[in-house]
Amino acid sequence: MAEHHESEAATVAAAAAAAVTEPASFLPFALPDIDEAEIEAVVACLRSGWVTTGPATRQFEQDFKTYLGGEVETISVNSATAGLHLALESLGIGPGDEVIVPTLTFTATAEVVRYLGARPVFVDVEPERMNLSIEAVEAAITPRTRAVLPVHYAGLACDMDALLALARRHGLRVVEDAAHAFPTRYKGRLVGTLESDITVFSFYANKTMTTGEGGMVVTRDAELARRIRLMRLHGISQDAFNRYVSRTPAWYYEVVAAGFKYNLTDIASSIGIQQLRKIDRFWQRREHLARRYHEALAGLPLQLPPLADTANGSTHAWHLYVVRLAPEAGMGRDELILKLSQRGIGTSVHFIPLHRQPVWRNSCELSASQFPIAEACYERILSLPLYTKMSDADQDRVIATLRELLA
C-alpha cells in the first residue's frame, strides 16, 4: 500500500509539473444563481435606509416558515454555524456533556460543541449514503451523552425514524445539521418539519439557495425559539428593530443573558426572499442534472451516489453530486482531480474527515482505524460540478472528460 501511494504521488507530481495555464473557460465546481431580482432587492434595501436586521429579515423568516408549513418557528442567523451553536446552547449543552457527530462532515458540526465546553464524540458513517451510522451512534452513547447532531450528507436525509427512536430510548436531544438538505424530503415530509428538537439550514454561497452568508434555525418548541432569539442578539430583552422604528420613546432595554452577535442583515435577507421564491425550480434543475450524470456515467469505474427512495416520498436536495472512484480506475482520486482541473473542470472533496484534522485528531485522540468506512470513502470521493446555472452543454463537457480519462 505504501508503494502504491508513493507511485501515485509521483504521478500526480509529474502531472502538476507539466500542467498548462488554466483554460479561460474554466468550469467551476459551484456557482450561485443570482439574477436581476436579487440585485434589485438589494438596491431597494439599501435605498430603504434599513440594512441590518429589520423588515426584510422578518419577511424572510415568515416566508421560510410558510414554505416549510407546519407549526414551526423560524429564526434567521448569520451562518449555519451560528445556528448550530445557538441550538445546542438553547438545549443547555455545557461542560461535561457529550454530543455525537459524524466524522465525515465540515468542522463546524463539531466545533460548535467545543464552543460550549462540551465534548464532540465522533462516529463512523454508512457505506452507501455516507450519513452517520445508527449502529455507531448507539455504540457511542455513554451516561454523559446529551445530544446527537446528524448531517444529511450531500442532501439525502439520514434514517431519521431509526435515529429519533434511538434518541427517545436514551433521552437524547436531536439537532439536525441540514446545511445540505434544503429542500430535502424524508418520507414525504420536508426536513425541518420532522420530530427532531431543532433543524439548522445553511445559505452559504454554494448551497441550494444563498444569502451570501446566513442560515435559518427551525424548531417547534416555542421556549427553545425564545431562547435562540434572545441569544442571537446580545441577550437583549427587547427587539432592536422595534426600538429603532417605534414612534414613541422605546429606548429602554435590558441585557438578560450574555448572548452573541448572530443576527442576519436585511441585505442578506432581501437576497434570501428572492432565492426562496425560486427554490422549487432550483431543485428541479439539480434533480435533472443529477439524473443526467447517473445515466451518462453508468459503466465507468465510478460508484455513483444513491438516489432518494421516491416510492416513500423522499427526495434528494442534490447540494452535492459525490462519486467514488473505483479501484480499477487506473488512477487515484487526487490524480483524477488534477487531470480534470488541467482540462478546465473544477471539483472538490466533501470532506476530509474530522478524524484526520489535527485539532480533532490530537485533542480527541482519534485514529483512522476507528472510522474504517469514512476512511475508505475519503480515499475515493470527489464532488463533480453541480449548480443550477450549469447548462446541459457544461455537464456534457464534464461527462466527456470523465469518459476520456476513465473509459
C-alpha positions as CSV (number, residue, x, y, z in Angstrom):
1,M,0.0,0.0,0.0
2,A,2.9,2.4,0.8
3,E,4.4,1.7,-2.6
4,H,1.1,2.4,-4.3
5,H,0.8,5.8,-2.5
6,E,4.4,6.7,-3.4
7,S,3.8,5.8,-7.1
8,E,0.6,7.8,-7.2
9,A,2.2,10.8,-5.5
10,A,5.0,10.7,-8.1
11,T,2.4,10.5,-10.9
12,V,0.5,13.5,-9.5
13,A,3.7,15.5,-9.0
14,A,4.8,14.8,-12.6
15,A,1.3,15.9,-13.9
16,A,1.4,19.0,-11.8
17,A,4.8,19.9,-13.2
18,A,3.5,19.5,-16.7
19,A,0.3,21.5,-16.1
20,V,-0.6,24.1,-18.7
21,T,-2.2,27.5,-18.0
22,E,-5.7,27.2,-16.6
23,P,-8.2,27.4,-19.5
24,A,-10.2,30.6,-19.8
25,S,-13.4,28.6,-19.9
26,F,-12.8,27.0,-16.5
27,L,-16.0,25.3,-15.3
28,P,-16.3,25.9,-11.5
29,F,-17.4,23.3,-9.0
30,A,-20.2,25.6,-7.8
31,L,-21.7,28.9,-8.7
32,P,-24.6,30.9,-7.1
33,D,-27.6,31.6,-9.2
34,I,-28.1,35.3,-8.8
35,D,-30.1,37.5,-11.3
36,E,-31.7,40.9,-11.5
37,A,-34.4,40.0,-8.9
38,E,-31.8,39.7,-6.2
39,I,-29.9,42.7,-7.4
40,E,-33.0,44.9,-7.4
41,A,-34.0,43.6,-4.0
42,V,-30.6,44.6,-2.5
43,V,-30.7,48.0,-4.1
44,A,-34.2,48.6,-2.7
45,C,-32.9,47.5,0.7
46,L,-30.0,50.0,0.5
47,R,-32.3,52.8,-0.5
48,S,-34.7,52.0,2.3
49,G,-32.2,53.1,4.9
50,W,-32.7,49.8,6.8
51,V,-29.8,47.4,6.2
52,T,-29.4,45.5,9.4
53,T,-32.0,43.1,10.9
54,G,-35.4,44.6,10.1
55,P,-38.5,44.2,8.0
56,A,-36.8,42.2,5.2
57,T,-35.5,39.7,7.7
58,R,-38.9,39.4,9.3
59,Q,-40.4,38.7,5.9
60,F,-37.7,36.2,5.0
61,E,-38.4,34.3,8.3
62,Q,-42.1,34.3,7.6
63,D,-41.7,33.2,4.0
64,F,-39.4,30.3,5.1
65,K,-42.0,29.3,7.7
66,T,-44.7,29.3,5.1
67,Y,-42.6,27.2,2.7
68,L,-42.0,24.6,5.3
69,G,-45.6,24.5,6.6
70,G,-46.5,23.0,9.9
71,E,-46.3,24.6,13.3
72,V,-42.7,25.7,13.3
73,E,-40.7,28.7,14.5
74,T,-38.1,30.2,12.1
75,I,-35.1,32.2,13.4
76,S,-32.6,33.7,10.9
77,V,-28.9,33.8,11.7
78,N,-25.8,35.0,10.0
79,S,-24.5,31.4,9.4
80,A,-25.5,27.8,10.0
81,T,-22.5,27.6,12.4
82,A,-24.1,30.3,14.5
83,G,-27.4,28.4,14.3
84,L,-25.9,25.2,15.5
85,H,-24.2,27.0,18.3
86,L,-27.5,28.6,19.4
87,A,-29.3,25.3,19.0
88,L,-27.0,23.5,21.4
89,E,-26.9,26.4,23.8
90,S,-30.7,26.5,24.0
91,L,-30.7,22.8,24.9
92,G,-28.4,23.5,27.9
93,I,-25.4,21.7,26.5
94,G,-22.3,22.5,28.5
95,P,-19.1,21.3,30.1
96,G,-19.0,17.6,30.9
97,D,-21.6,16.8,28.2
98,E,-21.0,14.8,25.1
99,V,-22.6,15.3,21.6
100,I,-22.3,12.7,18.9
101,V,-21.3,13.9,15.4
102,P,-20.3,12.1,12.2
103,T,-16.6,12.3,11.3
104,L,-17.5,12.9,7.6
105,T,-18.6,16.5,7.9
106,F,-17.3,20.0,7.9
107,T,-15.6,21.1,11.1
108,A,-18.4,23.5,12.1
109,T,-20.5,20.5,13.1
110,A,-18.0,19.6,15.8
111,E,-16.6,23.0,16.7
112,V,-20.0,24.3,18.0
113,V,-19.9,21.5,20.6
114,R,-16.5,22.7,21.8
115,Y,-17.8,26.4,21.9
116,L,-19.9,25.3,24.8
117,G,-17.2,23.4,26.6
118,A,-18.8,20.0,25.7
119,R,-17.0,17.1,24.0
120,P,-17.7,16.0,20.4
121,V,-17.8,12.3,20.1
122,F,-17.1,11.2,16.5
123,V,-18.8,8.2,14.8
124,D,-18.4,6.4,11.5
125,V,-20.8,6.6,8.6
126,E,-22.9,4.3,6.5
127,P,-21.2,2.7,3.5
128,E,-23.8,3.8,0.9
129,R,-25.3,7.1,1.9
130,M,-22.3,8.3,3.9
131,N,-24.7,9.6,6.6
132,L,-23.9,8.8,10.2
133,S,-24.3,5.1,11.2
134,I,-27.1,4.5,13.6
135,E,-25.3,1.5,14.9
136,A,-22.2,3.6,15.5
137,V,-24.3,6.2,17.3
138,E,-25.8,3.6,19.6
139,A,-22.3,2.2,20.4
140,A,-21.0,5.7,21.3
141,I,-23.7,6.6,23.8
142,T,-22.5,7.0,27.4
143,P,-24.1,8.4,30.6
144,R,-22.7,11.8,29.5
145,T,-24.3,11.8,26.1
146,R,-26.8,14.7,25.8
147,A,-27.5,15.0,22.0
148,V,-26.9,13.7,18.5
149,L,-26.1,16.0,15.6
150,P,-26.8,14.2,12.3
151,V,-25.7,15.6,9.0
152,H,-27.9,15.0,5.9
153,Y,-24.8,14.3,3.7
154,A,-25.0,15.9,0.2
155,G,-28.7,16.5,0.6
156,L,-30.0,12.9,1.3
157,A,-31.7,12.5,4.7
158,C,-30.4,10.3,7.4
159,D,-32.5,7.4,8.6
160,M,-34.4,9.8,10.9
161,D,-37.0,7.2,12.1
162,A,-34.3,5.0,13.5
163,L,-32.3,7.9,14.9
164,L,-35.2,9.5,16.6
165,A,-36.4,6.2,18.1
166,L,-32.8,5.6,19.4
167,A,-32.7,9.2,20.9
168,R,-36.1,8.7,22.6
169,R,-34.9,5.4,24.2
170,H,-31.9,7.2,25.7
171,G,-33.4,10.6,26.4
172,L,-31.2,12.4,23.9
173,R,-31.9,15.6,22.0
174,V,-31.5,15.7,18.2
175,V,-30.3,18.7,16.3
176,E,-30.3,18.2,12.5
177,D,-27.4,19.8,10.6
178,A,-29.4,20.4,7.4
179,A,-26.8,22.6,5.7
180,H,-27.0,20.3,2.6
181,A,-30.7,19.5,2.9
182,F,-33.0,22.2,1.6
183,P,-35.5,21.2,0.2
184,T,-34.9,17.5,1.1
185,R,-38.0,15.4,1.9
186,Y,-37.9,12.4,4.2
187,K,-40.8,10.1,3.6
188,G,-42.9,12.9,2.2
189,R,-42.0,15.5,4.8
190,L,-39.6,18.4,4.4
191,V,-36.5,18.3,6.6
192,G,-37.3,21.0,9.1
193,T,-40.7,19.6,9.9
194,L,-39.6,16.2,11.5
195,E,-39.7,15.3,15.2
196,S,-36.1,16.5,16.0
197,D,-35.7,19.3,18.5
198,I,-34.0,21.8,16.2
199,T,-33.0,21.9,12.5
200,V,-30.4,24.3,11.1
201,F,-30.1,25.2,7.4
202,S,-27.3,27.0,5.6
203,F,-27.5,29.7,2.9
204,Y,-23.7,29.8,2.2
205,A,-22.7,30.8,-1.4
206,N,-22.5,27.2,-2.7
207,K,-25.7,25.9,-1.1
208,T,-29.0,25.1,-2.9
209,M,-30.1,28.7,-2.2
210,T,-27.9,31.5,-0.8
211,T,-27.9,34.8,1.1
212,G,-24.1,35.1,0.7
213,E,-23.7,34.1,4.3
214,G,-26.6,33.1,6.5
215,G,-28.7,30.3,8.0
216,M,-32.1,29.5,9.5
217,V,-32.9,27.7,12.7
218,V,-36.2,25.9,12.8
219,T,-38.0,24.4,15.8
220,R,-41.5,23.5,17.0
221,D,-40.6,24.3,20.6
222,A,-41.6,27.9,21.5
223,E,-39.4,28.0,24.5
224,L,-36.3,27.0,22.5
225,A,-37.2,29.5,19.9
226,R,-37.5,32.3,22.5
227,R,-34.0,31.4,23.9
228,I,-32.5,31.3,20.4
229,R,-33.9,34.7,19.5
230,L,-32.7,36.2,22.8
231,M,-29.2,34.8,22.4
232,R,-29.0,35.7,18.7
233,L,-28.5,39.4,19.6
234,H,-26.5,40.0,22.7
235,G,-29.2,38.6,25.1
236,I,-31.1,41.9,24.8
237,S,-34.7,41.7,26.2
238,Q,-36.3,44.0,23.6
239,D,-36.1,43.6,19.8
240,A,-33.8,46.2,18.3
241,F,-36.0,46.7,15.2
242,N,-38.9,47.6,17.4
243,R,-36.8,50.0,19.4
244,Y,-35.5,51.9,16.4
245,V,-38.7,52.2,14.5
246,S,-41.1,52.9,17.3
247,R,-42.9,56.3,17.1
248,T,-43.0,56.6,20.8
249,P,-39.9,56.5,23.1
250,A,-38.7,52.9,23.3
251,W,-35.0,53.4,24.2
252,Y,-35.0,51.2,27.3
253,Y,-33.8,47.6,27.2
254,E,-32.2,45.1,29.5
255,V,-29.4,42.6,28.8
256,V,-30.7,39.5,30.5
257,A,-28.1,37.0,29.2
258,A,-24.5,37.0,27.8
259,G,-25.6,36.5,24.2
260,F,-23.9,36.6,20.8
261,K,-23.9,38.7,17.6
262,Y,-25.5,36.2,15.2
263,N,-28.3,38.2,13.6
264,L,-28.9,38.2,9.8
265,T,-29.0,41.5,7.9
266,D,-31.8,42.9,5.7
267,I,-29.3,43.0,2.8
268,A,-28.8,39.2,3.1
269,S,-32.5,38.6,3.8
270,S,-33.5,40.6,0.7
271,I,-31.5,38.1,-1.4
272,G,-33.0,35.2,0.6
273,I,-36.5,36.3,-0.2
274,Q,-35.9,36.1,-3.9
275,Q,-33.9,32.9,-3.7
276,L,-36.7,31.2,-1.7
277,R,-39.2,32.0,-4.4
278,K,-37.1,30.0,-6.9
279,I,-36.2,27.1,-4.7
280,D,-38.6,24.6,-6.4
281,R,-37.2,25.5,-9.8
282,F,-33.7,25.3,-8.4
283,W,-34.4,21.8,-7.0
284,Q,-35.9,20.6,-10.3
285,R,-32.8,21.7,-12.2
286,R,-30.5,20.0,-9.7
287,E,-32.6,16.8,-9.9
288,H,-32.4,17.0,-13.8
289,L,-28.6,17.4,-13.7
290,A,-28.1,14.6,-11.2
291,R,-30.2,12.1,-13.2
292,R,-28.2,13.1,-16.4
293,Y,-25.0,12.3,-14.5
294,H,-26.5,9.0,-13.4
295,E,-27.4,7.9,-16.9
296,A,-24.2,9.2,-18.6
297,L,-21.7,7.9,-16.1
298,A,-23.1,4.4,-15.8
299,G,-20.4,1.9,-16.8
300,L,-17.4,4.0,-15.8
301,P,-15.3,2.9,-12.8
302,L,-17.3,5.2,-10.5
303,Q,-19.6,4.4,-7.7
304,L,-22.5,6.9,-8.2
305,P,-24.3,8.5,-5.3
306,P,-27.5,6.9,-4.0
307,L,-30.9,8.2,-5.2
308,A,-33.7,9.0,-2.9
309,D,-36.4,6.4,-2.3
310,T,-39.1,8.3,-4.2
311,A,-41.6,5.4,-3.6
312,N,-41.9,6.6,0.0
313,G,-42.0,10.3,-0.8
314,S,-38.3,11.0,-0.2
315,T,-36.2,13.4,-2.3
316,H,-32.6,14.4,-2.6
317,A,-31.7,18.1,-2.5
318,W,-28.6,17.4,-4.6
319,H,-26.5,20.0,-2.9
320,L,-23.6,17.8,-3.9
321,Y,-23.0,15.1,-6.5
322,V,-20.4,12.9,-4.9
323,V,-18.9,10.0,-6.8
324,R,-16.4,7.4,-5.6
325,L,-13.5,6.3,-7.8
326,A,-13.4,2.5,-8.2
327,P,-10.1,0.7,-7.6
328,E,-10.0,-0.5,-11.2
329,A,-10.0,3.1,-12.5
330,G,-6.3,3.0,-13.2
331,M,-5.5,6.2,-11.3
332,G,-6.1,7.6,-7.8
333,R,-8.6,10.2,-6.7
334,D,-6.0,13.0,-6.4
335,E,-4.7,12.3,-9.9
336,L,-8.2,12.4,-11.4
337,I,-8.9,15.8,-9.7
338,L,-5.7,17.2,-11.1
339,K,-6.4,15.9,-14.6
340,L,-9.9,17.4,-14.5
341,S,-8.5,20.7,-13.4
342,Q,-6.0,20.7,-16.2
343,R,-8.9,20.3,-18.6
344,G,-10.7,23.2,-17.0
345,I,-13.1,21.4,-14.7
346,G,-13.4,22.2,-11.1
347,T,-14.1,19.6,-8.4
348,S,-13.9,19.3,-4.6
349,V,-13.8,16.8,-1.8
350,H,-16.5,16.5,0.8
351,F,-15.0,16.1,3.2
352,I,-11.6,15.4,4.7
353,P,-12.9,13.5,7.7
354,L,-12.6,15.3,11.0
355,H,-10.6,12.4,12.5
356,R,-7.8,13.4,10.0
357,Q,-7.9,17.1,11.1
358,P,-5.1,18.0,13.6
359,V,-7.3,19.8,16.1
360,W,-9.7,16.8,16.5
361,R,-7.2,14.1,15.9
362,N,-5.0,15.4,18.6
363,S,-7.5,16.7,21.2
364,C,-9.8,13.7,20.9
365,E,-7.1,11.1,20.3
366,L,-8.6,9.8,17.1
367,S,-7.1,7.4,14.5
368,A,-8.2,6.3,11.1
369,S,-8.7,2.7,12.3
370,Q,-11.7,3.9,14.4
371,F,-13.5,5.0,11.2
372,P,-12.9,2.4,8.5
373,I,-15.9,3.3,6.4
374,A,-15.3,7.1,6.4
375,E,-11.6,6.5,5.8
376,A,-12.3,4.2,2.8
377,C,-14.8,6.7,1.4
378,Y,-12.4,9.7,1.8
379,E,-9.7,8.0,-0.2
380,R,-12.1,7.7,-3.3
381,I,-14.6,10.5,-3.2
382,L,-14.8,13.7,-5.3
383,S,-17.7,16.1,-5.9
384,L,-18.5,16.9,-9.5
385,P,-19.8,20.3,-10.7
386,L,-23.5,20.7,-10.0
387,Y,-25.3,24.0,-9.8
388,T,-28.4,25.5,-11.3
389,K,-26.7,27.8,-13.8
390,M,-24.8,24.8,-15.2
391,S,-26.1,24.1,-18.7
392,D,-26.5,20.7,-20.2
393,A,-23.6,21.5,-22.5
394,D,-21.4,22.3,-19.5
395,Q,-22.4,19.0,-18.0
396,D,-21.7,17.2,-21.3
397,R,-18.2,18.6,-21.1
398,V,-17.7,17.1,-17.6
399,I,-19.1,13.7,-18.8
400,A,-17.0,13.6,-21.9
401,T,-13.8,14.4,-20.0
402,L,-14.6,11.7,-17.4
403,R,-15.1,9.2,-20.2
404,E,-11.8,10.3,-21.9
405,L,-10.0,9.8,-18.6
406,L,-11.7,6.6,-17.3
407,A,-13.3,4.7,-20.1
